[in-house]
């Protein structure tokens, strides 16, 4: 069992893990971990996992991250180093224009989750190896084999690679309440992604790995019980969150899918990001928003069962209305919106999905109960991670904004979630009016 074999092991011992699973697959993690105090000092021996010395390495850094020590150490180790900075809101085309020189054999991203996505994309696009030096723990999706970037102002998910190397000196991570809360939110919100994964497997017969699923759930339970016993001032909160986030992203890497990071919570958050960017309003970190939408979705997902039993007619979803709203609220042009609209489902398929929801209602409701109890229990921990104990939450997200994001979420990620199904039932069109 994956959970039994890995959960007790220190993260560095997950390097190169490989298991024959009861789902019939062999799950492998081709990543070498160097986590601990002074880990960056060993960058030369670590980088040998990517390319031999004398090769070129592209150091891709996020805005504000100092990589001069890494650059110097790699040069002294025999590597030719090329350094590039990527702005926080760079479009994917900026990464394609980087065009690494022929002697560049590896890219090392230095920063947080966004720069990791950029490095994975460059590596996949240029066909070179990828490593990550973690300097921010707020968005711990480093090992997921996909990159969340934007194309013409709208979010897109690209299939990329799992980094072969991950280096992190925890003492270099920021001491920030917001970063801790974001990491906690990102971890706990995987519960929504797990429900959506289970939903897609029962209703659409999509593949799921029960062992990965159980291991992820066990990891979330562990972090909840450890943080319940901590205060925000405890020095080890940051380390617990870093390692837990990495374990979850390692499980996603072993599953070979981005399902664990493509739940309704993430899709709603992406809609909020585009909306607030267009309106030039303040935006909290991704994991903070994911947690807030997870709370909202625990109230909305039960409607899935209630609505199909009522004899009320809901008209089919209106993609033209969505297109108009995305032009109005996101400032996106029609040619950018059209390709991201989730396709209509034919009537026969919808009838089959509806039949299966009835057939598996008990199992789905039991899963939803698991989700609700944990997320609502986690809300107190989440609030108390902030220096103001979550006081700002009273005025952060208003109802109309949240409804718009919930209604447009299925256009932000193409994975079929419970929210996508609610759209197809015509249940969320009312949120757009
Ligand atoms: Zn499996």
Boltz pocket constraint, residues with backbone or C-beta under 6 A from the ligand:
constraints:
  - pocket:
      binder: B
      contacts: [[A, 21], [A, 22], [A, 23], [A, 24], [A, 25], [A, 27], [A, 209], [A, 210], [A, 211], [A, 212]]
      max_distance: 6.0
